[in-house]
Each structure stands twice: as C-alpha cells, then as structure tokens.
Amino acid sequence: MKEAALLREEIAAGDGVAALLNEAREMLELFAGDKAAEGEADELVARAQGRLEEMEMAASFSGEFDAHGAIVSINAGAGGADAADWTQMLARMYLRWAESKGFDTSVVDESPAEEAGLKSITFFVRGRNAYGMLESERGVHRLVRISPFDAAHRRHTSFAAVDIVPEIEASEGRVDIKPDDVRVETFKSGGAGGQYVNKTESAVRVIHISTGIIVASQQERSQAQNRDVAMSILRARLVQRAAEERDRTLAELRGERQANEWGSQIRSYVLQPYQLVKDHRTGIETASAQSVLDGEIDPFMWGYLQRRRA
C-alpha cells in the first residue's frame, strides 16, 4: 500500500505538469496576441519547468536509503565562538530549507556554547527523499566573515561539520541491537522544554559499547520517549557505519584513495570582503549568500546529484 501511494504521487506529479502546459497552450490559442495572456502563460510554463526539475531530481534518488528520512548532526569545529555561531546558522539554514519542502522536523539534542551559538545540534528531517537530498551536505562547511565577537573587527574563518545519516525504522530489521550492546545513562535536560523537562532526569544518553558511538536525546518529556529517539539515532549510525566500511573495503580493492571527509571542506561561505558561496566538489557558486543561508540550497544539492549520477 505504501509503494502504491508513492507511485500514485509520481503519476499525479506528471499529470500536474501536463495540466499546466495544456492550460498555457489553451490560453495562447484563445487570447493570441494578448500581452497579459502571454505573461500568464509564461508563468504557467515556468511553474511546469520547476516541477519537472523536481521530478528529475527525484529520479536521481537510486541509493539504498535515498527515500528515507534524515538525521542531521552539526558540530562546531575550529573557530571558537564564531564556530558555535556558525553551527547555529547552519542549523537554521537546513531547518528553513526543510520547512520550504514541507518536511517535518524535530530537534532531539542540542548543546549551547558558552558565549553564543551551539556546540552541537541533532535533528530529524522526515519526508520522502529527505536523506537523498541532504546526503550531499555531509562534510565540513567553512565560513569567512568579520567576526561579531572580535572587538577589533577582524576577518575570521570558522568551521562546522555536518553529518547526515538515514533514519532507519526498527521494523526494517537492518541492525539488531541487544540490551548488552549498549549502556544507557540519564541526565537532566539543559535545553528548552519547560519546567518538567529541566527538573527531571528525562534526558537519555546511549553508548554503544563495541563501537564507542554516543547518542543523546533530551527534547522529549519522558525518559522512555528520549530512549526511543536515541536508539533510533544509534540504529541509523550503525547502518551508516556498516555502509561506509563496505565502501572503504571496495575502494581498497579498487586501489582508490578516499579523502578524509571530516578534514575536507566541501563548501565555503564568504560574507566579507565580498559575498560568495562555492561548492568545491561541483564548482557551483552564487553571490546570493544570504539567500543560501535562508535555505535556498537546492542548486548545490542538484549539482551534487548530477555529479553522483554521472
């Protein structure tokens, strides 16, 4: 039933494009030479083109987990207070992008920095192909700007690492986590959530003993809910870890040399002395830095998908 619903959505998308183009053609036939009608027809064609581009992007999602939801984690890197502020800026960028796509989002863990911004944040983005789109964002993001935290107003460079893993449902049975495999710790939530959340040990930290992976959740009201969320994140990271180990083994067999993703910057955001956002993998760039920070990141995702498909 789920697969049938997804197929119906694809058919409806194609029918919607056809309807827009038919409406534009009829308008031009009925009101030939009318400038207002021509302008309206152009708008219809532009809308159809936008929808076609979205369909083409969706057709690029051939990966094993592309249709899944995504778990996004952002961690401040080098740069002190600027890096923490940059982490919060990136979180805002992705959350605004997700909102524009109609995806559901929920923050499950965040660690405020001492001066400003966030040391780290983890949140879910749920919707069809959310992981397929966001997978392109995994890596180090570099910010260059005049620091608001520097009294001398000097230009600073700061870094934040973005990690994206697919959300894996327990029912999929891809990974079996036994109770003996993990150690569960509870603590008081340090973030927003109300008096009840902050005064009880409802926050949960789960440590996977064999791999050392640590995940936490503190935004839900109950300990049980936070434990479920933390286990969901752990499940996703274990699946991702297995996939990365498989890819690494294949690369070694092929004699390929893979760059260390954590240490390689995938995109630079320059706000001073000029404005430029450039993706170093695809060469795609734009001078509309503020638009990008407001969530308009589709061109970078599309460029990455085209490169991956090629």
C-alpha positions as CSV (number, residue, x, y, z in Angstrom):
1,M,0.0,0.0,0.0
2,K,2.9,2.4,0.8
3,E,4.6,1.6,-2.5
4,A,1.2,2.1,-4.4
5,A,0.8,5.5,-2.7
6,L,4.2,6.6,-3.7
7,L,3.6,5.6,-7.3
8,R,0.3,7.5,-7.3
9,E,2.2,10.6,-6.2
10,E,4.6,10.2,-9.1
11,I,1.8,9.8,-11.6
12,A,0.0,12.8,-10.1
13,A,3.1,14.9,-10.4
14,G,3.4,14.1,-14.1
15,D,-0.3,14.8,-14.7
16,G,0.1,18.2,-12.9
17,V,2.9,19.2,-15.3
18,A,0.8,18.2,-18.3
19,A,-2.2,20.2,-17.0
20,L,-0.1,23.4,-16.5
21,L,1.3,23.1,-20.1
22,N,-2.2,22.4,-21.5
23,E,-3.6,25.4,-19.7
24,A,-0.8,27.6,-21.1
25,R,-1.4,26.4,-24.7
26,E,-5.1,26.9,-24.4
27,M,-4.6,30.4,-23.1
28,L,-2.3,31.3,-26.0
29,E,-4.7,29.8,-28.5
30,L,-7.7,31.7,-27.1
31,F,-6.0,35.0,-26.5
32,A,-3.5,35.2,-29.3
33,G,-1.6,38.5,-29.2
34,D,-2.8,39.5,-25.8
35,K,0.2,40.5,-23.7
36,A,-1.4,39.8,-20.4
37,A,-2.4,36.3,-21.5
38,E,1.2,35.7,-22.8
39,G,2.6,36.7,-19.4
40,E,0.2,34.4,-17.6
41,A,1.1,31.5,-20.0
42,D,4.8,32.2,-19.3
43,E,4.2,31.9,-15.6
44,L,2.4,28.5,-16.1
45,V,5.3,27.2,-18.2
46,A,7.8,28.4,-15.5
47,R,5.8,26.5,-12.9
48,A,5.8,23.4,-15.0
49,Q,9.5,23.7,-15.6
50,G,10.1,24.0,-11.8
51,R,8.0,20.8,-11.2
52,L,9.9,19.0,-13.9
53,E,13.2,19.8,-12.3
54,E,11.9,18.5,-9.0
55,M,10.8,15.3,-10.8
56,E,14.2,14.9,-12.4
57,M,15.9,15.4,-9.1
58,A,13.6,12.7,-7.6
59,A,14.5,10.3,-10.4
60,S,18.2,10.6,-9.3
61,F,17.5,9.0,-6.0
62,S,18.6,5.5,-6.7
63,G,20.6,5.0,-3.5
64,E,19.6,2.3,-0.9
65,F,18.4,4.8,1.7
66,D,17.6,7.9,-0.5
67,A,13.8,7.7,0.1
68,H,14.3,7.6,3.9
69,G,14.1,10.5,6.4
70,A,17.4,12.0,7.6
71,I,19.1,12.6,10.9
72,V,21.2,15.7,10.7
73,S,24.0,16.4,13.2
74,I,26.1,19.6,13.2
75,N,29.2,20.1,15.3
76,A,31.3,23.2,15.8
77,G,34.9,22.9,14.7
78,A,37.8,25.3,14.8
79,G,36.9,28.9,15.3
80,G,35.8,29.3,18.9
81,A,32.6,31.4,19.4
82,D,32.4,32.0,15.7
83,A,32.3,28.3,15.0
84,A,29.5,27.9,17.6
85,D,27.6,30.7,16.0
86,W,28.2,29.2,12.5
87,T,26.8,25.9,13.8
88,Q,23.6,27.6,14.8
89,M,23.5,29.4,11.4
90,L,23.8,26.1,9.5
91,A,21.0,24.6,11.6
92,R,18.7,27.5,10.8
93,M,19.6,27.1,7.1
94,Y,18.7,23.4,7.0
95,L,15.5,23.8,9.1
96,R,14.3,26.6,6.8
97,W,15.1,24.5,3.8
98,A,13.1,21.6,5.2
99,E,10.2,23.9,6.0
100,S,10.1,25.1,2.4
101,K,9.9,21.5,1.2
102,G,7.0,20.7,3.6
103,F,9.2,18.2,5.6
104,D,8.6,17.5,9.3
105,T,11.5,18.5,11.6
106,S,12.2,17.8,15.3
107,V,15.3,18.8,17.3
108,V,16.3,16.0,19.6
109,D,19.5,17.2,21.1
110,E,21.4,20.5,21.3
111,S,24.3,21.7,23.4
112,P,24.6,25.5,23.8
113,A,28.0,27.1,23.7
114,E,29.3,29.4,26.5
115,E,29.3,32.7,24.6
116,A,26.9,32.2,21.8
117,G,25.5,29.6,19.3
118,L,25.7,25.9,19.7
119,K,28.5,23.3,20.2
120,S,26.3,20.8,18.5
121,I,22.7,20.0,17.4
122,T,20.9,16.9,16.2
123,F,17.5,17.0,14.5
124,F,15.3,14.7,12.3
125,V,14.0,15.7,8.8
126,R,11.2,13.5,7.8
127,G,9.7,13.3,4.4
128,R,10.1,11.4,1.1
129,N,13.7,11.6,-0.3
130,A,14.8,13.8,2.6
131,Y,18.0,11.7,3.0
132,G,18.6,11.6,-0.7
133,M,18.6,15.4,-0.8
134,L,20.5,16.1,2.4
135,E,23.2,13.4,1.8
136,S,25.0,15.9,-0.4
137,E,25.5,18.2,2.7
138,R,27.7,15.8,4.6
139,G,31.2,17.3,5.3
140,V,32.9,20.4,6.6
141,H,31.4,23.8,5.9
142,R,33.7,26.9,6.1
143,L,32.6,30.4,7.0
144,V,34.6,33.6,6.3
145,R,33.3,36.9,7.8
146,I,34.0,39.9,10.0
147,S,33.6,38.3,13.5
148,P,30.9,39.9,15.6
149,F,32.8,38.6,18.6
150,D,36.1,40.4,17.8
151,A,36.4,43.9,19.2
152,A,39.0,44.7,16.5
153,H,36.5,43.7,13.7
154,R,38.9,41.3,12.1
155,R,38.0,38.7,9.5
156,H,37.7,35.2,11.0
157,T,37.4,31.7,9.4
158,S,35.4,29.1,11.3
159,F,34.3,25.6,10.6
160,A,31.4,23.2,11.3
161,A,31.0,19.6,10.4
162,V,27.6,18.3,9.1
163,D,26.8,14.6,9.4
164,I,23.8,13.1,7.7
165,V,22.5,9.6,8.3
166,P,19.3,7.9,7.1
167,E,16.6,7.3,9.6
168,I,16.1,3.5,9.9
169,E,12.9,2.1,11.4
170,A,13.3,-0.8,13.9
171,S,10.8,-2.8,11.8
172,E,13.3,-2.8,8.8
173,G,15.5,-5.3,10.7
174,R,18.7,-3.9,9.3
175,V,20.5,-4.0,12.6
176,D,19.9,-5.9,15.8
177,I,20.9,-4.0,19.0
178,K,20.9,-6.2,22.1
179,P,20.5,-4.8,25.6
180,D,24.0,-5.9,26.4
181,D,25.4,-4.0,23.5
182,V,24.6,-0.6,25.0
183,R,24.9,1.4,28.2
184,V,22.1,3.8,29.0
185,E,22.7,6.9,31.1
186,T,20.1,9.5,32.2
187,F,20.6,13.2,33.0
188,K,18.7,16.4,33.4
189,S,17.9,18.3,30.2
190,G,19.9,21.5,29.7
191,G,17.8,23.0,26.9
192,A,14.3,24.4,26.4
193,G,11.4,22.2,27.2
194,G,9.7,23.6,30.3
195,Q,10.0,23.1,34.0
196,Y,9.2,19.4,34.0
197,V,11.8,18.5,31.4
198,N,14.5,20.6,33.1
199,K,13.9,19.3,36.6
200,T,13.7,15.6,36.0
201,E,16.3,13.1,34.6
202,S,14.3,12.6,31.4
203,A,17.3,13.1,29.0
204,V,18.9,9.9,27.8
205,R,22.4,9.1,26.6
206,V,23.1,5.8,24.9
207,I,26.6,4.4,24.4
208,H,27.2,1.6,22.0
209,I,30.0,-0.4,23.8
210,S,31.7,-2.1,20.9
211,T,31.9,1.0,18.6
212,G,32.0,3.8,21.1
213,I,29.2,5.6,19.3
214,I,27.4,8.0,21.7
215,V,23.9,9.5,21.0
216,A,21.6,11.5,23.2
217,S,18.1,12.9,23.2
218,Q,16.7,15.4,25.6
219,Q,13.8,17.2,23.9
220,E,11.0,14.7,24.7
221,R,9.1,14.9,28.0
222,S,9.6,11.3,29.1
223,Q,12.7,9.2,29.6
224,A,11.1,6.4,27.6
225,Q,10.5,8.7,24.6
226,N,14.0,10.0,24.7
227,R,15.4,6.5,24.9
228,D,13.4,5.5,21.8
229,V,14.7,8.6,19.9
230,A,18.3,7.9,21.0
231,M,18.0,4.2,19.9
232,S,16.6,5.3,16.5
233,I,19.7,7.6,16.0
234,L,22.0,4.8,17.1
235,R,20.4,2.4,14.7
236,A,20.9,4.8,11.9
237,R,24.5,5.5,12.7
238,L,25.3,1.8,12.9
239,V,23.8,1.2,9.5
240,Q,25.7,4.1,8.1
241,R,28.9,2.9,9.7
242,A,28.5,-0.5,8.0
243,A,27.8,1.1,4.6
244,E,31.0,3.3,5.0
245,E,33.1,0.2,5.9
246,R,31.7,-1.6,2.9
247,D,32.6,1.4,0.6
248,R,36.0,1.7,2.2
249,T,36.7,-2.0,1.5
250,L,35.6,-1.7,-2.1
251,A,37.8,1.4,-2.5
252,E,40.8,-0.5,-1.2
253,L,40.2,-3.4,-3.5
254,R,40.0,-1.0,-6.4
255,G,43.1,0.9,-5.3
256,E,41.1,4.1,-4.8
257,R,42.2,6.8,-2.4
258,Q,39.4,8.4,-0.5
259,A,39.7,11.8,1.1
260,N,39.0,12.1,4.8
261,E,35.6,13.6,4.8
262,W,35.9,15.3,8.2
263,G,39.0,17.1,7.1
264,S,37.9,18.1,3.6
265,Q,35.9,21.2,3.3
266,I,33.0,20.7,0.8
267,R,31.7,24.3,0.7
268,S,32.9,27.8,1.6
269,Y,30.6,30.7,2.6
270,V,32.3,34.0,2.3
271,L,30.5,37.1,3.7
272,Q,33.4,39.6,3.7
273,P,35.0,41.2,1.9
274,Y,32.6,40.0,-0.8
275,Q,29.7,37.6,-0.8
276,L,30.2,34.1,-2.4
277,V,29.1,30.6,-1.6
278,K,31.1,27.9,-3.6
279,D,30.8,24.2,-3.6
280,H,34.3,22.8,-4.0
281,R,33.1,19.4,-5.3
282,T,30.9,20.6,-8.2
283,G,32.2,24.2,-8.8
284,I,28.7,25.6,-8.4
285,E,28.8,29.1,-6.8
286,T,26.5,32.0,-6.1
287,A,26.9,35.6,-4.9
288,S,23.5,35.4,-3.1
289,A,25.0,34.3,0.2
290,Q,22.1,35.5,2.3
291,S,19.6,33.5,0.2
292,V,21.6,30.4,0.7
293,L,21.7,30.9,4.5
294,D,17.9,31.4,4.3
295,G,17.6,27.9,3.0
296,E,17.9,28.1,-0.8
297,I,20.4,25.3,-1.2
298,D,18.7,23.2,-4.0
299,P,21.2,24.2,-6.7
300,F,24.1,22.7,-4.6
301,M,22.1,19.5,-4.0
302,W,21.1,19.2,-7.6
303,G,24.7,19.7,-8.8
304,Y,25.9,17.0,-6.4
305,L,23.2,14.6,-7.6
306,Q,24.1,15.2,-11.2
307,R,27.7,14.6,-10.4
308,R,26.9,11.4,-8.5
309,R,24.7,10.1,-11.3
310,A,27.4,10.8,-13.9
